[in-house]
């Protein structure tokens, strides 16, 4: 598969299926517990946002989840982790089948996260920025008791402003560096990435979280990039001015979130490394997956509590992960990862 266009910068294809699932069903898809299936890969940072938000809000029963394998080909993500290589609910081998059920001849990206309408087997949406916002707002009647407010009304302008620059320079910035087709476009992306990381370090040196004194949507979106930084972006994408572990404020912030229930317990370092190093064959033609870095440092003290803040505000942490959703043992350093 080819991700780099020689001589050109990287431009993400953002032609998503933007249909929304709403409480009032105004676009034809009302919120209904059990009607839809959230398809993710733990390798993908965009999908991982949805995994974290779903867990923080306690939507496991209302919005069941399918986990695709970490490696895909030009014909899309596959359900190779499931018995027989088929999702047990949708009955399909490849996510592409659900996209074609929605739009025959679909010719855009087969991306995760995607929410599939189980009765029809068709994708409803793959608009990943809106999916997590709607989990917070449209699915609110189905949140667990004690669920945090990840997108509180009074903070939305600030959250949106932070999300915009973090997406441009960091979330997508690592890809603009990694998939750059020229020295010039690479260096421009590299400089913007680290300038923004320095800006974030200054901001987070004074505040435990990005916006306000609790975890919000902004923290989720930054975390899923930071947790992949040393494992893949530093080397594989040439984002190598510093490792995350060499940026004290961001490293402490990322460990603080990793050790918060709902964040680190959803991370699969094995899937992350396999995806990037095997799928991006034009960047890593040998297909060798790095053995490191060791994940245990994610559990070292973060020393962020002194900044104050209340992770869940007036709410509570999520409970233990359902057994079926635990990250396999050896893929995550947290105690209790994988079935006992």
N, C-alpha and C positions, 0 to 999 in steps of 0.2 A: 504494500500500500504506500502511496506517495502523499506526503504532507507538506513537503517543501517545494516551492516553485522557484527555481534558480533566477536570481536577479530581482526578485520581488519580495515585498513584505507580506506578512500573514494577515489575512482578513477573514474573520470568523463568519460563516454563513449563519445569519440570524433569522432565517425565514421559518420561524416556528409555527406550529399549529396553535393558535392563540385562543381557541375556545376555552371558556372558563366553566368550572363547576361551581355553582353558586347556591346559596341558601334558597333563593326564590326560583331557581331554575330558568332564569330569563334567557339563557342561551341554549336551552333545551336539555341541560344536564343538571338536575337538582342534586344537592347533597343528599345522599342516601347511604347509611352505613351498610357496608358489605357489597354495594353495587359495583364498586370500582376496584381496580388492582393497580397499585403503584409499582412500576417496574424500574429497578435500579441496578447499578453495578457498584459494588463497594470500591472499585478502582477509580471511579469517576468523581471529580470534585463537585461537579454540578449536581449529580445524583446524591452525593453524600450530604449536601445541604438538606435535601428533602428527608433523608434518613434521620438526621439529627433533629430537625424540627418535628417530624412525626413522633419521635420518641419523647422529646421534651414535652409535647402537648398531650401525649398519651392517646394517640390515634391508632394504636395497633389493631384494635378490634374493628374500628369503624372503617379503616382504610388498609386492608391487608396488603402485604408486600411480596413481590417476586424478586429474587436476586439472580441476575444473569451472571455468567462466568466473567472472569477478568479479561479475557482475550476475545477479540472479534475479528472478522475478516471484512472484505468489501461488501459482503452480503448481510452484515448486521450482527448484533449481539445474539448470543445463543444461550439456551437454558441447559447448558451441559452440567450444571451442578445438581440438577434434578434427576431422579431415576428415569431411565429411558431417554434422557435428553429432552424432555418436554415439561413445560410448566404444568403442574398438576391441575390447575384451575382453568387456564386458558387453552390447554391442550395443544400448544404450538411449540415448535422447535426453535424458531427464530422470531425476534421481535418484529422483523420486517413484515411478517404475516399480519400483525395487528395494524401496522401503518397502511398496508394495502387494503385491509378491510375498511379502513376509513376513507381512503382515497386511492382507487385503482390507478396505477401508473405513477404513484408517488415518487418524486425524483429528488427529494431533498435529503437531509441527513437523518439517518435512523439513530436517534439520540436517546439517551437516558438523562434525567428521569422522564418517564412517560406514564400517564395515567390512562388505563384501558377500561372501557365500558365492558364489563363481563358479559352481559346478555348478548351484545352484538359482536364482541371480540375486536372492536375497533378502538384505536387510539382516540382519546378525547383531546388531550393536550400534551405538548412537550415543552411548553413555555416555562422553563425552569425558574426564572425570577418571579413569575406570578404564582407558580404552584405553591411556594412556601408562604407567600403573603396570604393566599387564599386559605391555606391550612390554618393560619392564625385567625382570620376574620370570618370566612364563610363556614368553616367547620367548627366554630366556637361552641355550639351546643353539645358537641360530642367530645370536647376536651375532658381530660381526667380532672378530678377534684385537685386543686392546688397547682394546676398548670400555670406556667409563667405567662406574662404578657410580653411577647417577643416583638410586637409592632404596636406599641401604645400610641394612641392618637396624638398626645401632646409632644411626642418625640419623633413623629413621622418625618417632618421636614428635615431634621438633623440626620436621621437614619438614612433617608433617601440621598442626601448630599454626600454622606460618607460612602454609601454603597456605590454611588456613581463613580467616584474617583478610584475607589479600591477595585472595582470591576475593570475599569479602563487600564489602570497602571499595574495592578497586582494580579488579580484573578486571571484576566486575559493577557496581562503583560508578560507573564512567564511563557505563554504560548507564542506571543509575538517575538520573543527572544528565541525560543526553541525552534520555531518553524520559519525563522527568517531565511530569506534566500540570498541575502547579500550582507557584506560586512557593515554597510551603512545602516540598513534596517535593523540588524541585530544590535548594533551599538546604541541606536536611538531607543530601542525597547529596553535594553539593559540599563541605560542611564535613567529612564523614566521609572523603571521598577525600583531601583535602589534609592532614588530620590524620594519616592513615595514610601518605601519602607523606613527611611530615616524620618520622614514626617510622621508616620505612625508611631515610631519609637518615641518621638518627642511627646506626642499626644498621650501615649499609654504610660509614660513615665510619671504622669500626674493623675492618671485615672485608671482604675482597675479594668474598666470596660470601655468600649469605644464611644457609646452614647449613654449618658445617664449613669446611674449606679447599679444597674442590673444587666444581665445578659439580654441582648436584643438580636434581631435579625442581622444586624451589622456584624456582630461577633461570630455568628454562625458562618457568614459568607467569607470572612477573613480566615477563620480557623481551617476550613477545608483546603485552602491553599497552603497555609503555613505547615500543616501536618504532613504535607507531601514535599516540602521544600528540600530537606537534606536527602531524602530517599530518592528523589527523581529530578527536581528542578535544578538543583545546584550543579550536578554533573551532566545529566542527560540533556538538559535545556541550556547549559552553559551560563547559568545564573550564579556565577561563582566569585563575585566580589567578596562575599561572606557566606558561610553556612548560617542557618538559623541559630544553631548552637553557639555561634560567635557574635550574635546580636543580643546582648543581655536582656534588654527590656522585652523584645518580641519573643525571645526564648522563654522567659518567665511567664509571659502572658499566655503563650501557646500551651505550656505545661499546666498552667492553672486551669484552662479550659479542658485539656485532655483528661485531667483528674476529676473533672466535674461530671457526675452521672449524665449520660445522654450524649456526650462528646466522644471521649476516648474509647468507650465501650462499643462504638460503632465502627471503629477504624480497623481495616485489614491491611497491614503493611505488605503482606505477601501478595495480595491481589494488586495493590498499587504498583509495586515494583514489576510484577509480571506484565501488567497491562502496558505500561509505558515502554519498557525495554523490548517487548516482543511485538507489539502492534506497530510501533514506529520504526519499521525495518529500514526506511531510508536514512534514519538518523543512527540506528544501531544495527547495521546489517549482519553482525555476527549472532545476534539474538542471545547474547550472554546477559543474564540477569545478575546484577551485583549481589554479593552475599551480605553486605552491610547497608547502612549502618545498624548497629545494635539498637534495639528499641528500648532497652531498660532505662536509659537516661530520661525518658519521658515521665518516669515515676519519681524522679528526684525532687526535693522540696523547691517550690517556686517562689516563696517569700513574697507573694502578692497580697496576702490578706491584710497587711498593714496599710494598704491604700483604701481600705474600707470597702464599701459596696456589699450588696446582697445578691448573690447569684440569681436567685429565683424570686426576688422581690418579696411580696407577701405570700408567695406560693411555696411549693415544696419540691424536692428532687423527684425525678421519676423513680419508680420501683425497679426491681431487678428485671433484666431482659428476659423475655420469653425464651424458653430453651431452644426453640426452633430458630431464633434470630441471633443466637450468640455467635460471635466471630470464632472460627475454628482455633483450637488450642495451638499455640506456636505462632499464630499470625498477629498476636497482640500481647503486650506484656502485662496487662492488668490481671490481677487475681480473678479467677473465675471465668476467664475467656475459654470458650469451648465447653462442650459437655463434660461433666465430671467423670 
